[in-house]
Amino acid sequence: MSKPIESLPNIGPELAASLRYAGVTSAEELIALGAIAVWRRLVRAGLLADIQSLYLLDGAASGVRWDEMSFQRKQELRQFAVAYSQGV
């Protein structure tokens, strides 16, 4: 049986609802797809296109709270999000 998406760190009721709307329904699915692919789904669906949501998803997929992520990882994610928003 699959684990609820809320069983992952950083995933509260609002983000869980957005994930379900975008078609991600379980913790295993989020982990398998990866944070970046899931974030892209949210962006395409018009939901949570900010950097904070990318941090939350990346932490969830990695099993860590977003505020415990390394500065380096946050910078990598920020660079990705900027490039993505510019169509790179």
PDB file with one MODEL, atoms N, CA, C and O in Angstrom:
MODEL        1
ATOM      1  N   MET A   1       0.840  -1.186   0.000  1.00  0.00           N
ATOM      2  CA  MET A   1       0.000   0.000   0.000  1.00  0.00           C
ATOM      3  C   MET A   1       0.880   1.242   0.000  1.00  0.00           C
ATOM      4  O   MET A   1       1.911   1.278   0.671  1.00  0.00           O
ATOM      5  N   SER A   2       0.481   2.236  -0.735  1.00  0.00           N
ATOM      6  CA  SER A   2       1.286   3.452  -0.835  1.00  0.00           C
ATOM      7  C   SER A   2       1.079   4.355   0.383  1.00  0.00           C
ATOM      8  O   SER A   2       0.034   4.332   1.035  1.00  0.00           O
ATOM      9  N   LYS A   3       2.104   5.142   0.661  1.00  0.00           N
ATOM     10  CA  LYS A   3       2.058   6.072   1.788  1.00  0.00           C
ATOM     11  C   LYS A   3       1.383   7.362   1.352  1.00  0.00           C
ATOM     12  O   LYS A   3       1.542   7.793   0.210  1.00  0.00           O
ATOM     13  N   PRO A   4       0.628   7.984   2.258  1.00  0.00           N
ATOM     14  CA  PRO A   4       0.032   9.281   1.915  1.00  0.00           C
ATOM     15  C   PRO A   4       1.126  10.316   1.662  1.00  0.00           C
ATOM     16  O   PRO A   4       2.191  10.273   2.277  1.00  0.00           O
ATOM     17  N   ILE A   5       0.858  11.214   0.779  1.00  0.00           N
ATOM     18  CA  ILE A   5       1.839  12.236   0.432  1.00  0.00           C
ATOM     19  C   ILE A   5       2.204  13.090   1.640  1.00  0.00           C
ATOM     20  O   ILE A   5       3.320  13.602   1.729  1.00  0.00           O
ATOM     21  N   GLU A   6       1.264  13.243   2.567  1.00  0.00           N
ATOM     22  CA  GLU A   6       1.516  14.031   3.775  1.00  0.00           C
ATOM     23  C   GLU A   6       2.486  13.356   4.734  1.00  0.00           C
ATOM     24  O   GLU A   6       2.911  13.974   5.711  1.00  0.00           O
ATOM     25  N   SER A   7       2.844  12.104   4.477  1.00  0.00           N
ATOM     26  CA  SER A   7       3.803  11.418   5.345  1.00  0.00           C
ATOM     27  C   SER A   7       5.231  11.923   5.120  1.00  0.00           C
ATOM     28  O   SER A   7       6.120  11.646   5.925  1.00  0.00           O
ATOM     29  N   LEU A   8       5.448  12.655   4.038  1.00  0.00           N
ATOM     30  CA  LEU A   8       6.770  13.208   3.753  1.00  0.00           C
ATOM     31  C   LEU A   8       6.964  14.529   4.488  1.00  0.00           C
ATOM     32  O   LEU A   8       5.999  15.253   4.733  1.00  0.00           O
ATOM     33  N   PRO A   9       8.214  14.845   4.840  1.00  0.00           N
ATOM     34  CA  PRO A   9       8.455  16.144   5.469  1.00  0.00           C
ATOM     35  C   PRO A   9       8.072  17.275   4.520  1.00  0.00           C
ATOM     36  O   PRO A   9       8.173  17.125   3.302  1.00  0.00           O
ATOM     37  N   ASN A  10       7.646  18.375   5.058  1.00  0.00           N
ATOM     38  CA  ASN A  10       7.323  19.610   4.321  1.00  0.00           C
ATOM     39  C   ASN A  10       5.976  19.592   3.612  1.00  0.00           C
ATOM     40  O   ASN A  10       5.575  20.613   3.054  1.00  0.00           O
ATOM     41  N   ILE A  11       5.273  18.483   3.613  1.00  0.00           N
ATOM     42  CA  ILE A  11       4.017  18.404   2.857  1.00  0.00           C
ATOM     43  C   ILE A  11       2.838  18.560   3.816  1.00  0.00           C
ATOM     44  O   ILE A  11       2.472  17.633   4.539  1.00  0.00           O
ATOM     45  N   GLY A  12       2.262  19.746   3.800  1.00  0.00           N
ATOM     46  CA  GLY A  12       1.085  20.026   4.601  1.00  0.00           C
ATOM     47  C   GLY A  12      -0.165  19.887   3.755  1.00  0.00           C
ATOM     48  O   GLY A  12      -0.088  19.504   2.587  1.00  0.00           O
ATOM     49  N   PRO A  13      -1.316  20.194   4.335  1.00  0.00           N
ATOM     50  CA  PRO A  13      -2.588  20.009   3.624  1.00  0.00           C
ATOM     51  C   PRO A  13      -2.704  20.811   2.321  1.00  0.00           C
ATOM     52  O   PRO A  13      -3.225  20.303   1.328  1.00  0.00           O
ATOM     53  N   GLU A  14      -2.228  22.042   2.320  1.00  0.00           N
ATOM     54  CA  GLU A  14      -2.353  22.873   1.114  1.00  0.00           C
ATOM     55  C   GLU A  14      -1.487  22.340  -0.027  1.00  0.00           C
ATOM     56  O   GLU A  14      -1.950  22.212  -1.161  1.00  0.00           O
ATOM     57  N   LEU A  15      -0.238  22.032   0.280  1.00  0.00           N
ATOM     58  CA  LEU A  15       0.642  21.491  -0.755  1.00  0.00           C
ATOM     59  C   LEU A  15       0.161  20.118  -1.206  1.00  0.00           C
ATOM     60  O   LEU A  15       0.222  19.802  -2.394  1.00  0.00           O
ATOM     61  N   ALA A  16      -0.315  19.303  -0.276  1.00  0.00           N
ATOM     62  CA  ALA A  16      -0.842  17.979  -0.645  1.00  0.00           C
ATOM     63  C   ALA A  16      -2.015  18.110  -1.612  1.00  0.00           C
ATOM     64  O   ALA A  16      -2.117  17.350  -2.575  1.00  0.00           O
ATOM     65  N   ALA A  17      -2.897  19.069  -1.357  1.00  0.00           N
ATOM     66  CA  ALA A  17      -4.045  19.279  -2.247  1.00  0.00           C
ATOM     67  C   ALA A  17      -3.578  19.704  -3.637  1.00  0.00           C
ATOM     68  O   ALA A  17      -4.110  19.236  -4.644  1.00  0.00           O
ATOM     69  N   SER A  18      -2.588  20.587  -3.692  1.00  0.00           N
ATOM     70  CA  SER A  18      -2.048  21.021  -4.985  1.00  0.00           C
ATOM     71  C   SER A  18      -1.402  19.859  -5.725  1.00  0.00           C
ATOM     72  O   SER A  18      -1.557  19.719  -6.938  1.00  0.00           O
ATOM     73  N   LEU A  19      -0.677  19.031  -4.986  1.00  0.00           N
ATOM     74  CA  LEU A  19      -0.040  17.868  -5.612  1.00  0.00           C
ATOM     75  C   LEU A  19      -1.083  16.912  -6.179  1.00  0.00           C
ATOM     76  O   LEU A  19      -0.933  16.412  -7.294  1.00  0.00           O
ATOM     77  N   ARG A  20      -2.118  16.664  -5.427  1.00  0.00           N
ATOM     78  CA  ARG A  20      -3.183  15.775  -5.923  1.00  0.00           C
ATOM     79  C   ARG A  20      -3.834  16.362  -7.175  1.00  0.00           C
ATOM     80  O   ARG A  20      -4.120  15.639  -8.130  1.00  0.00           O
ATOM     81  N   TYR A  21      -4.061  17.658  -7.167  1.00  0.00           N
ATOM     82  CA  TYR A  21      -4.642  18.328  -8.328  1.00  0.00           C
ATOM     83  C   TYR A  21      -3.747  18.144  -9.558  1.00  0.00           C
ATOM     84  O   TYR A  21      -4.236  17.999 -10.679  1.00  0.00           O
ATOM     85  N   ALA A  22      -2.428  18.151  -9.330  1.00  0.00           N
ATOM     86  CA  ALA A  22      -1.472  17.984 -10.425  1.00  0.00           C
ATOM     87  C   ALA A  22      -1.212  16.519 -10.749  1.00  0.00           C
ATOM     88  O   ALA A  22      -0.410  16.217 -11.633  1.00  0.00           O
ATOM     89  N   GLY A  23      -1.881  15.602 -10.047  1.00  0.00           N
ATOM     90  CA  GLY A  23      -1.784  14.184 -10.372  1.00  0.00           C
ATOM     91  C   GLY A  23      -0.772  13.380  -9.576  1.00  0.00           C
ATOM     92  O   GLY A  23      -0.526  12.215  -9.888  1.00  0.00           O
ATOM     93  N   VAL A  24      -0.184  13.981  -8.556  1.00  0.00           N
ATOM     94  CA  VAL A  24       0.778  13.271  -7.708  1.00  0.00           C
ATOM     95  C   VAL A  24       0.031  12.893  -6.432  1.00  0.00           C
ATOM     96  O   VAL A  24      -0.326  13.759  -5.633  1.00  0.00           O
ATOM     97  N   THR A  25      -0.201  11.599  -6.247  1.00  0.00           N
ATOM     98  CA  THR A  25      -1.115  11.180  -5.182  1.00  0.00           C
ATOM     99  C   THR A  25      -0.484  10.405  -4.033  1.00  0.00           C
ATOM    100  O   THR A  25      -1.158  10.118  -3.043  1.00  0.00           O
ATOM    101  N   SER A  26       0.794  10.062  -4.144  1.00  0.00           N
ATOM    102  CA  SER A  26       1.415   9.291  -3.064  1.00  0.00           C
ATOM    103  C   SER A  26       2.850   9.743  -2.831  1.00  0.00           C
ATOM    104  O   SER A  26       3.469  10.367  -3.693  1.00  0.00           O
ATOM    105  N   ALA A  27       3.363   9.418  -1.654  1.00  0.00           N
ATOM    106  CA  ALA A  27       4.749   9.734  -1.325  1.00  0.00           C
ATOM    107  C   ALA A  27       5.694   9.053  -2.305  1.00  0.00           C
ATOM    108  O   ALA A  27       6.655   9.668  -2.768  1.00  0.00           O
ATOM    109  N   GLU A  28       5.436   7.812  -2.621  1.00  0.00           N
ATOM    110  CA  GLU A  28       6.284   7.059  -3.537  1.00  0.00           C
ATOM    111  C   GLU A  28       6.336   7.709  -4.924  1.00  0.00           C
ATOM    112  O   GLU A  28       7.382   7.737  -5.572  1.00  0.00           O
ATOM    113  N   GLU A  29       5.209   8.219  -5.355  1.00  0.00           N
ATOM    114  CA  GLU A  29       5.154   8.856  -6.668  1.00  0.00           C
ATOM    115  C   GLU A  29       5.985  10.137  -6.697  1.00  0.00           C
ATOM    116  O   GLU A  29       6.713  10.386  -7.658  1.00  0.00           O
ATOM    117  N   LEU A  30       5.879  10.942  -5.652  1.00  0.00           N
ATOM    118  CA  LEU A  30       6.682  12.156  -5.586  1.00  0.00           C
ATOM    119  C   LEU A  30       8.165  11.813  -5.605  1.00  0.00           C
ATOM    120  O   LEU A  30       8.938  12.440  -6.330  1.00  0.00           O
ATOM    121  N   ILE A  31       8.561  10.842  -4.828  1.00  0.00           N
ATOM    122  CA  ILE A  31       9.967  10.437  -4.771  1.00  0.00           C
ATOM    123  C   ILE A  31      10.430   9.901  -6.126  1.00  0.00           C
ATOM    124  O   ILE A  31      11.519  10.242  -6.587  1.00  0.00           O
ATOM    125  N   ALA A  32       9.617   9.073  -6.760  1.00  0.00           N
ATOM    126  CA  ALA A  32       9.992   8.480  -8.051  1.00  0.00           C
ATOM    127  C   ALA A  32      10.119   9.539  -9.149  1.00  0.00           C
ATOM    128  O   ALA A  32      11.039   9.486  -9.966  1.00  0.00           O
ATOM    129  N   LEU A  33       9.202  10.488  -9.164  1.00  0.00           N
ATOM    130  CA  LEU A  33       9.229  11.533 -10.185  1.00  0.00           C
ATOM    131  C   LEU A  33      10.344  12.541  -9.938  1.00  0.00           C
ATOM    132  O   LEU A  33      10.953  13.054 -10.877  1.00  0.00           O
ATOM    133  N   GLY A  34      10.600  12.813  -8.675  1.00  0.00           N
ATOM    134  CA  GLY A  34      11.606  13.811  -8.307  1.00  0.00           C
ATOM    135  C   GLY A  34      10.991  15.185  -8.151  1.00  0.00           C
ATOM    136  O   GLY A  34       9.973  15.504  -8.765  1.00  0.00           O
ATOM    137  N   ALA A  35      11.619  15.985  -7.328  1.00  0.00           N
ATOM    138  CA  ALA A  35      11.090  17.303  -6.986  1.00  0.00           C
ATOM    139  C   ALA A  35      10.951  18.222  -8.190  1.00  0.00           C
ATOM    140  O   ALA A  35       9.955  18.934  -8.317  1.00  0.00           O
ATOM    141  N   ILE A  36      11.933  18.210  -9.066  1.00  0.00           N
ATOM    142  CA  ILE A  36      11.900  19.134 -10.200  1.00  0.00           C
ATOM    143  C   ILE A  36      10.769  18.794 -11.156  1.00  0.00           C
ATOM    144  O   ILE A  36      10.063  19.693 -11.615  1.00  0.00           O
ATOM    145  N   ALA A  37      10.583  17.538 -11.462  1.00  0.00           N
ATOM    146  CA  ALA A  37       9.488  17.146 -12.356  1.00  0.00           C
ATOM    147  C   ALA A  37       8.135  17.467 -11.736  1.00  0.00           C
ATOM    148  O   ALA A  37       7.224  17.915 -12.431  1.00  0.00           O
ATOM    149  N   VAL A  38       8.002  17.243 -10.450  1.00  0.00           N
ATOM    150  CA  VAL A  38       6.737  17.542  -9.779  1.00  0.00           C
ATOM    151  C   VAL A  38       6.504  19.048  -9.731  1.00  0.00           C
ATOM    152  O   VAL A  38       5.382  19.508  -9.943  1.00  0.00           O
ATOM    153  N   TRP A  39       7.553  19.819  -9.454  1.00  0.00           N
ATOM    154  CA  TRP A  39       7.428  21.281  -9.438  1.00  0.00           C
ATOM    155  C   TRP A  39       6.994  21.795 -10.811  1.00  0.00           C
ATOM    156  O   TRP A  39       6.154  22.690 -10.906  1.00  0.00           O
ATOM    157  N   ARG A  40       7.565  21.229 -11.867  1.00  0.00           N
ATOM    158  CA  ARG A  40       7.157  21.624 -13.224  1.00  0.00           C
ATOM    159  C   ARG A  40       5.666  21.347 -13.447  1.00  0.00           C
ATOM    160  O   ARG A  40       4.969  22.143 -14.076  1.00  0.00           O
ATOM    161  N   ARG A  41       5.190  20.228 -12.934  1.00  0.00           N
ATOM    162  CA  ARG A  41       3.750  19.930 -13.049  1.00  0.00           C
ATOM    163  C   ARG A  41       2.923  21.000 -12.357  1.00  0.00           C
ATOM    164  O   ARG A  41       1.912  21.460 -12.889  1.00  0.00           O
ATOM    165  N   LEU A  42       3.357  21.389 -11.177  1.00  0.00           N
ATOM    166  CA  LEU A  42       2.631  22.420 -10.434  1.00  0.00           C
ATOM    167  C   LEU A  42       2.644  23.736 -11.187  1.00  0.00           C
ATOM    168  O   LEU A  42       1.627  24.427 -11.248  1.00  0.00           O
ATOM    169  N   VAL A  43       3.775  24.087 -11.757  1.00  0.00           N
ATOM    170  CA  VAL A  43       3.883  25.330 -12.529  1.00  0.00           C
ATOM    171  C   VAL A  43       2.940  25.282 -13.729  1.00  0.00           C
ATOM    172  O   VAL A  43       2.200  26.233 -13.981  1.00  0.00           O
ATOM    173  N   ARG A  44       2.969  24.172 -14.467  1.00  0.00           N
ATOM    174  CA  ARG A  44       2.089  24.037 -15.645  1.00  0.00           C
ATOM    175  C   ARG A  44       0.619  24.082 -15.262  1.00  0.00           C
ATOM    176  O   ARG A  44      -0.215  24.528 -16.050  1.00  0.00           O
ATOM    177  N   ALA A  45       0.296  23.623 -14.061  1.00  0.00           N
ATOM    178  CA  ALA A  45      -1.090  23.643 -13.589  1.00  0.00           C
ATOM    179  C   ALA A  45      -1.469  25.001 -13.002  1.00  0.00           C
ATOM    180  O   ALA A  45      -2.612  25.207 -12.595  1.00  0.00           O
ATOM    181  N   GLY A  46      -0.507  25.927 -12.958  1.00  0.00           N
ATOM    182  CA  GLY A  46      -0.774  27.258 -12.409  1.00  0.00           C
ATOM    183  C   GLY A  46      -0.769  27.294 -10.891  1.00  0.00           C
ATOM    184  O   GLY A  46      -1.400  28.160 -10.286  1.00  0.00           O
ATOM    185  N   LEU A  47      -0.057  26.353 -10.270  1.00  0.00           N
ATOM    186  CA  LEU A  47      -0.029  26.247  -8.813  1.00  0.00           C
ATOM    187  C   LEU A  47       1.392  26.396  -8.283  1.00  0.00           C
ATOM    188  O   LEU A  47       2.321  25.825  -8.855  1.00  0.00           O
ATOM    189  N   LEU A  48       1.575  27.131  -7.231  1.00  0.00           N
ATOM    190  CA  LEU A  48       2.813  27.153  -6.447  1.00  0.00           C
ATOM    191  C   LEU A  48       4.074  27.206  -7.281  1.00  0.00           C
ATOM    192  O   LEU A  48       4.897  26.293  -7.211  1.00  0.00           O
ATOM    193  N   ALA A  49       4.241  28.237  -8.056  1.00  0.00           N
ATOM    194  CA  ALA A  49       5.408  28.346  -8.921  1.00  0.00           C
ATOM    195  C   ALA A  49       6.576  29.070  -8.253  1.00  0.00           C
ATOM    196  O   ALA A  49       7.504  29.498  -8.939  1.00  0.00           O
ATOM    197  N   ASP A  50       6.547  29.212  -6.942  1.00  0.00           N
ATOM    198  CA  ASP A  50       7.606  29.947  -6.266  1.00  0.00           C
ATOM    199  C   ASP A  50       8.761  29.036  -5.854  1.00  0.00           C
ATOM    200  O   ASP A  50       8.645  27.811  -5.869  1.00  0.00           O
ATOM    201  N   ILE A  51       9.866  29.658  -5.490  1.00  0.00           N
ATOM    202  CA  ILE A  51      11.055  28.897  -5.103  1.00  0.00           C
ATOM    203  C   ILE A  51      10.812  28.117  -3.818  1.00  0.00           C
ATOM    204  O   ILE A  51      11.345  27.021  -3.647  1.00  0.00           O
ATOM    205  N   GLN A  52      10.019  28.669  -2.922  1.00  0.00           N
ATOM    206  CA  GLN A  52       9.740  27.980  -1.655  1.00  0.00           C
ATOM    207  C   GLN A  52       9.094  26.617  -1.904  1.00  0.00           C
ATOM    208  O   GLN A  52       9.433  25.643  -1.233  1.00  0.00           O
ATOM    209  N   SER A  53       8.179  26.540  -2.852  1.00  0.00           N
ATOM    210  CA  SER A  53       7.537  25.252  -3.130  1.00  0.00           C
ATOM    211  C   SER A  53       8.547  24.254  -3.697  1.00  0.00           C
ATOM    212  O   SER A  53       8.430  23.054  -3.450  1.00  0.00           O
ATOM    213  N   LEU A  54       9.531  24.734  -4.450  1.00  0.00           N
ATOM    214  CA  LEU A  54      10.575  23.843  -4.958  1.00  0.00           C
ATOM    215  C   LEU A  54      11.437  23.326  -3.809  1.00  0.00           C
ATOM    216  O   LEU A  54      11.801  22.150  -3.786  1.00  0.00           O
ATOM    217  N   TYR A  55      11.764  24.199  -2.858  1.00  0.00           N
ATOM    218  CA  TYR A  55      12.505  23.758  -1.663  1.00  0.00           C
ATOM    219  C   TYR A  55      11.715  22.696  -0.902  1.00  0.00           C
ATOM    220  O   TYR A  55      12.267  21.675  -0.494  1.00  0.00           O
ATOM    221  N   LEU A  56      10.427  22.945  -0.716  1.00  0.00           N
ATOM    222  CA  LEU A  56       9.588  21.995   0.022  1.00  0.00           C
ATOM    223  C   LEU A  56       9.578  20.630  -0.657  1.00  0.00           C
ATOM    224  O   LEU A  56       9.730  19.600  -0.001  1.00  0.00           O
ATOM    225  N   LEU A  57       9.399  20.631  -1.961  1.00  0.00           N
ATOM    226  CA  LEU A  57       9.340  19.372  -2.709  1.00  0.00           C
ATOM    227  C   LEU A  57      10.679  18.651  -2.708  1.00  0.00           C
ATOM    228  O   LEU A  57      10.730  17.431  -2.551  1.00  0.00           O
ATOM    229  N   ASP A  58      11.756  19.396  -2.880  1.00  0.00           N
ATOM    230  CA  ASP A  58      13.066  18.768  -2.891  1.00  0.00           C
ATOM    231  C   ASP A  58      13.382  18.152  -1.531  1.00  0.00           C
ATOM    232  O   ASP A  58      13.909  17.042  -1.451  1.00  0.00           O
ATOM    233  N   GLY A  59      13.061  18.871  -0.474  1.00  0.00           N
ATOM    234  CA  GLY A  59      13.254  18.325   0.862  1.00  0.00           C
ATOM    235  C   GLY A  59      12.392  17.092   1.093  1.00  0.00           C
ATOM    236  O   GLY A  59      12.849  16.102   1.664  1.00  0.00           O
ATOM    237  N   ALA A  60      11.149  17.157   0.649  1.00  0.00           N
ATOM    238  CA  ALA A  60      10.244  16.016   0.818  1.00  0.00           C
ATOM    239  C   ALA A  60      10.782  14.786   0.094  1.00  0.00           C
ATOM    240  O   ALA A  60      10.792  13.688   0.651  1.00  0.00           O
ATOM    241  N   ALA A  61      11.226  14.971  -1.143  1.00  0.00           N
ATOM    242  CA  ALA A  61      11.745  13.846  -1.923  1.00  0.00           C
ATOM    243  C   ALA A  61      13.037  13.289  -1.330  1.00  0.00           C
ATOM    244  O   ALA A  61      13.359  12.116  -1.516  1.00  0.00           O
ATOM    245  N   SER A  62      13.777  14.141  -0.612  1.00  0.00           N
ATOM    246  CA  SER A  62      15.043  13.732  -0.001  1.00  0.00           C
ATOM    247  C   SER A  62      14.892  13.293   1.445  1.00  0.00           C
ATOM    248  O   SER A  62      15.830  12.768   2.045  1.00  0.00           O
ATOM    249  N   GLY A  63      13.706  13.511   2.003  1.00  0.00           N
ATOM    250  CA  GLY A  63      13.467  13.113   3.389  1.00  0.00           C
ATOM    251  C   GLY A  63      13.995  14.082   4.426  1.00  0.00           C
ATOM    252  O   GLY A  63      14.249  13.692   5.566  1.00  0.00           O
ATOM    253  N   VAL A  64      14.167  15.360   4.041  1.00  0.00           N
ATOM    254  CA  VAL A  64      14.645  16.363   4.992  1.00  0.00           C
ATOM    255  C   VAL A  64      13.734  17.578   4.991  1.00  0.00           C
ATOM    256  O   VAL A  64      13.063  17.871   4.001  1.00  0.00           O
ATOM    257  N   ARG A  65      13.722  18.277   6.116  1.00  0.00           N
ATOM    258  CA  ARG A  65      12.972  19.527   6.180  1.00  0.00           C
ATOM    259  C   ARG A  65      13.676  20.553   5.301  1.00  0.00           C
ATOM    260  O   ARG A  65      14.905  20.572   5.223  1.00  0.00           O
ATOM    261  N   TRP A  66      12.906  21.398   4.646  1.00  0.00           N
ATOM    262  CA  TRP A  66      13.484  22.367   3.718  1.00  0.00           C
ATOM    263  C   TRP A  66      14.474  23.304   4.407  1.00  0.00           C
ATOM    264  O   TRP A  66      15.457  23.720   3.795  1.00  0.00           O
ATOM    265  N   ASP A  67      14.225  23.637   5.668  1.00  0.00           N
ATOM    266  CA  ASP A  67      15.101  24.573   6.361  1.00  0.00           C
ATOM    267  C   ASP A  67      16.399  23.912   6.836  1.00  0.00           C
ATOM    268  O   ASP A  67      17.267  24.587   7.388  1.00  0.00           O
ATOM    269  N   GLU A  68      16.536  22.615   6.630  1.00  0.00           N
ATOM    270  CA  GLU A  68      17.771  21.907   6.952  1.00  0.00           C
ATOM    271  C   GLU A  68      18.581  21.582   5.700  1.00  0.00           C
ATOM    272  O   GLU A  68      19.631  20.945   5.785  1.00  0.00           O
ATOM    273  N   MET A  69      18.095  22.017   4.545  1.00  0.00           N
ATOM    274  CA  MET A  69      18.819  21.799   3.294  1.00  0.00           C
ATOM    275  C   MET A  69      20.070  22.670   3.278  1.00  0.00           C
ATOM    276  O   MET A  69      20.101  23.737   3.892  1.00  0.00           O
ATOM    277  N   SER A  70      21.081  22.218   2.585  1.00  0.00           N
ATOM    278  CA  SER A  70      22.316  22.995   2.497  1.00  0.00           C
ATOM    279  C   SER A  70      22.092  24.260   1.663  1.00  0.00           C
ATOM    280  O   SER A  70      21.227  24.315   0.790  1.00  0.00           O
ATOM    281  N   PHE A  71      22.892  25.249   1.964  1.00  0.00           N
ATOM    282  CA  PHE A  71      22.855  26.491   1.195  1.00  0.00           C
ATOM    283  C   PHE A  71      23.146  26.198  -0.272  1.00  0.00           C
ATOM    284  O   PHE A  71      22.523  26.774  -1.164  1.00  0.00           O
ATOM    285  N   GLN A  72      24.084  25.310  -0.512  1.00  0.00           N
ATOM    286  CA  GLN A  72      24.459  24.951  -1.878  1.00  0.00           C
ATOM    287  C   GLN A  72      23.273  24.364  -2.641  1.00  0.00           C
ATOM    288  O   GLN A  72      23.025  24.728  -3.790  1.00  0.00           O
ATOM    289  N   ARG A  73      22.542  23.455  -1.997  1.00  0.00           N
ATOM    290  CA  ARG A  73      21.383  22.850  -2.681  1.00  0.00           C
ATOM    291  C   ARG A  73      20.324  23.904  -2.971  1.00  0.00           C
ATOM    292  O   ARG A  73      19.728  23.902  -4.048  1.00  0.00           O
ATOM    293  N   LYS A  74      20.086  24.798  -2.031  1.00  0.00           N
ATOM    294  CA  LYS A  74      19.107  25.866  -2.263  1.00  0.00           C
ATOM    295  C   LYS A  74      19.542  26.745  -3.437  1.00  0.00           C
ATOM    296  O   LYS A  74      18.709  27.158  -4.244  1.00  0.00           O
ATOM    297  N   GLN A  75      20.829  27.028  -3.534  1.00  0.00           N
ATOM    298  CA  GLN A  75      21.334  27.823  -4.656  1.00  0.00           C
ATOM    299  C   GLN A  75      21.127  27.093  -5.982  1.00  0.00           C
ATOM    300  O   GLN A  75      20.733  27.707  -6.973  1.00  0.00           O
ATOM    301  N   GLU A  76      21.390  25.798  -6.002  1.00  0.00           N
ATOM    302  CA  GLU A  76      21.184  25.003  -7.216  1.00  0.00           C
ATOM    303  C   GLU A  76      19.721  25.061  -7.649  1.00  0.00           C
ATOM    304  O   GLU A  76      19.419  25.253  -8.827  1.00  0.00           O
ATOM    305  N   LEU A  77      18.830  24.896  -6.698  1.00  0.00           N
ATOM    306  CA  LEU A  77      17.399  24.936  -7.005  1.00  0.00           C
ATOM    307  C   LEU A  77      16.974  26.316  -7.482  1.00  0.00           C
ATOM    308  O   LEU A  77      16.186  26.439  -8.419  1.00  0.00           O
ATOM    309  N   ARG A  78      17.496  27.352  -6.840  1.00  0.00           N
ATOM    310  CA  ARG A  78      17.177  28.726  -7.244  1.00  0.00           C
ATOM    311  C   ARG A  78      17.644  28.972  -8.679  1.00  0.00           C
ATOM    312  O   ARG A  78      16.907  29.551  -9.478  1.00  0.00           O
ATOM    313  N   GLN A  79      18.864  28.535  -9.013  1.00  0.00           N
ATOM    314  CA  GLN A  79      19.370  28.706 -10.374  1.00  0.00           C
ATOM    315  C   GLN A  79      18.500  27.970 -11.384  1.00  0.00           C
ATOM    316  O   GLN A  79      18.219  28.487 -12.465  1.00  0.00           O
ATOM    317  N   PHE A  80      18.076  26.762 -11.027  1.00  0.00           N
ATOM    318  CA  PHE A  80      17.189  26.016 -11.912  1.00  0.00           C
ATOM    319  C   PHE A  80      15.878  26.780 -12.134  1.00  0.00           C
ATOM    320  O   PHE A  80      15.422  26.920 -13.268  1.00  0.00           O
ATOM    321  N   ALA A  81      15.278  27.269 -11.047  1.00  0.00           N
ATOM    322  CA  ALA A  81      13.986  27.948 -11.139  1.00  0.00           C
ATOM    323  C   ALA A  81      14.092  29.213 -11.992  1.00  0.00           C
ATOM    324  O   ALA A  81      13.197  29.496 -12.789  1.00  0.00           O
ATOM    325  N   VAL A  82      15.169  29.971 -11.835  1.00  0.00           N
ATOM    326  CA  VAL A  82      15.363  31.170 -12.642  1.00  0.00           C
ATOM    327  C   VAL A  82      15.508  30.802 -14.105  1.00  0.00           C
ATOM    328  O   VAL A  82      14.868  31.408 -14.965  1.00  0.00           O
ATOM    329  N   ALA A  83      16.342  29.815 -14.397  1.00  0.00           N
ATOM    330  CA  ALA A  83      16.527  29.379 -15.783  1.00  0.00           C
ATOM    331  C   ALA A  83      15.213  28.873 -16.376  1.00  0.00           C
ATOM    332  O   ALA A  83      14.886  29.169 -17.526  1.00  0.00           O
ATOM    333  N   TYR A  84      14.473  28.119 -15.592  1.00  0.00           N
ATOM    334  CA  TYR A  84      13.188  27.584 -16.064  1.00  0.00           C
ATOM    335  C   TYR A  84      12.218  28.716 -16.384  1.00  0.00           C
ATOM    336  O   TYR A  84      11.526  28.681 -17.402  1.00  0.00           O
ATOM    337  N   SER A  85      12.172  29.716 -15.513  1.00  0.00           N
ATOM    338  CA  SER A  85      11.250  30.842 -15.738  1.00  0.00           C
ATOM    339  C   SER A  85      11.643  31.663 -16.958  1.00  0.00           C
ATOM    340  O   SER A  85      10.805  32.347 -17.545  1.00  0.00           O
ATOM    341  N   GLN A  86      12.915  31.596 -17.342  1.00  0.00           N
ATOM    342  CA  GLN A  86      13.395  32.326 -18.518  1.00  0.00           C
ATOM    343  C   GLN A  86      13.370  31.474 -19.779  1.00  0.00           C
ATOM    344  O   GLN A  86      13.786  31.920 -20.849  1.00  0.00           O
ATOM    345  N   GLY A  87      12.879  30.242 -19.645  1.00  0.00           N
ATOM    346  CA  GLY A  87      12.761  29.368 -20.797  1.00  0.00           C
ATOM    347  C   GLY A  87      14.063  28.715 -21.229  1.00  0.00           C
ATOM    348  O   GLY A  87      14.183  28.247 -22.361  1.00  0.00           O
ATOM    349  N   VAL A  88      15.026  28.685 -20.339  1.00  0.00           N
ATOM    350  CA  VAL A  88      16.329  28.083 -20.670  1.00  0.00           C
ATOM    351  C   VAL A  88      16.279  26.590 -20.487  1.00  0.00           C
ATOM    352  O   VAL A  88      17.277  25.907 -20.716  1.00  0.00           O
TER     353      VAL A  88
ENDMDL
END
